[in-house]
Amino acid sequence: MIDFEQMRIDAVSQWETLEKEDNVIYIGAASCGHAAGVVKVMDAIERYQIQRDRPIHKIEVGCFGMCRFEPMIYVQAHGNRPVIYGNLTPDSILDLLDEIFVNNSYPMENRLGALGEGFGSIPSISEHPMIKPQKRIILENVGQIDPTNIGHYIAKRGFSGLEKALNMQPQGVIDIMKSSGLRGRGGAGFPTGLKWQFARDATGERKYMICNADEGDPGAFMDRSVLEGDPFRVIEGMIIAGYAIGANYGYIYIRKEYPLAILRLHIAIRECEKFGILGKSIMGSRFDFRIEIMEGAGAFVCGEETAMIASIMGKRGMPQPRPPFPAQKGLWGFPTNINNVKTLATTPAILLNGPEWYNTTGTKGTKGTAVFALTGKLQNSGLVEIQMGMTLREIIFEIGGGMAEGKDFKAVQTGGPSGGCLPESALDYIVDFESLKEAGTIMGSGGMIVMDEDTCVVDVAHFFLSFTQEESCGKCSPCRIGTKQMLDILVKIKTGQAEHTDMIELSKLAWTVQNGSLCALGQTAPNPVLTTLRYFSDEFEEHIMEKKCRAKVCKQLIQYLIDRSKCIGCGVCQKRCPVSAISETDSTVTAVKGSDKRVRYIDPGICIRCGLCIETCPPKVSAISKTSPVKGAGISSEGGGAS
């Protein structure tokens, strides 16, 4: 039997030794790092080692959350704390490593801060504007440990919560979870302890535990990042939950589109089995627990509990009426508990530190923290963890750094396709389940998309409804038919074919779908439409009454024009036009004195509004623009403007 206490002593000793090494590079090697080109940076580090004959201990870690700055590395040298550098290239890394390892200098360019405590003139990364307002519980280790090294996790007090749980009665574990006030982080926000109690009290020959990692919201990557950066933490939480409810077998249901997360989960599971943390007599106790990974095919509806259960059993992923609930009759007819990745990742910290500790964070109704994938038209995109009770304004303008390119804020979408679109007037709502529901949206699993003035809210509503309509399983009529009818109306509005009565019909359909659908996919699908109608009705009316899209996004409501006073007659736009909508006029250019070149114009009847003409017009000229003309206005034959 493995001596876990000795294993912990060894892990801490090895970690302390690692912290004292002089040549260590931690490499941000999550999916975001790979997408940004970290593999080429790693190759450059390999070449540096060979050229300089300098052995370097390289450690791949997960995403630290500052995705905007990828590729990122942390360089540990000269007995100092690791210093984080971002936005690296294969060329820049060579000079940087020489400066640090040879010259004992830490250049300012692309330097973000020191991991842990600062030193000298280098501040701690915890003081960075993107990190300082955050409170990290779920992401405590993400980006700081090797996610495939069980020793790193144990050195960070990993499996201490499980050890404590196994020395208690299962009901005592559930009581701790109840006292903590933790609510499910998958979107619904149901009290976790109460959910465990239902499964504990249910009768059945066997019970099952499922981790829901079927993250399908557009723009969401919270669960993926946690699993890529700290899979042992989720496994620990899953074992604790299995022990509490009396389950001996668990599934991690994860979409196949997450290959790196799947790989690291497989490694973590093997490591846990090797050291007696999974399998029989876990950590010397009488509790047995095994975990299997189930790869989903990417159907959004399989994020719903009963559809997920059907998928695991090899059936088509379609929701079932409730009751019976999964806690009563779930996987293969036996009591089953399902929790989200972030819920399970929170559990070990609560067991280790106690419910009173967890109760000191968050709001009265929503304790703890929330992890968001903060994306969109803002300065700092990435993975963030905030204390419940922080306002949307603080998240966007402090952590997110405000809007990119000097644009004005327009809206923020929370909860993905199941959530709502909120305007600037709603930015002072705090983030918790009740407050966001009052605003007309949901917290969901943690997607947060920020939009600027160049966004059309009608187009946003159309995008999200298109997604949910396509992902509908088709089982119930309100969702199958209602979302299609709603989508048809949105298409009419986007193309200038709608009438004012269509807005009324859209609202009625949204109410019907919301209240008549079988599962949460259909029940929440109208949220983007309802909130845009609620907060941005003037834009809908412009589309309908004036046939105008103020953001110049809806193609049928915009026209491309060539300014005769700016055109230099180069003809590049004409050559690139795929439908030959651009021709010469009878006028010579005025932008170039003495020229006999001809001004071009765009025929709006032929133009398909692809935008290639704007892209190809020389930047110094910028003679082509797009406009959303007032209803009834025509375009002159020479494309110089409305006539």
Beta strands, then each sheet from edge to edge (+ up, - down):
strand 1: 24-28
strand 2: 57-61
strand 3: 73-76
strand 4: 83-85
strand 5: 111-114
strand 6: 208-213
strand 7: 249-255
strand 8: 290-296
strand 9: 336-340
strand 10: 369-376
strand 11: 382-387
strand 12: 409-414
strand 13: 420-422
strand 14: 447-452
strand 15: 559-562
strand 16: 582-588
strand 17: 598-602
strand 18: 624-627
sheet 1: 2+ 1+ 3- 4+ 5-
sheet 2: 8+ 7+ 6+ 9+
sheet 3: 11+ 10- 14- 12+ 13-
sheet 4: 15+ 18-
sheet 5: 16+ 17-
end
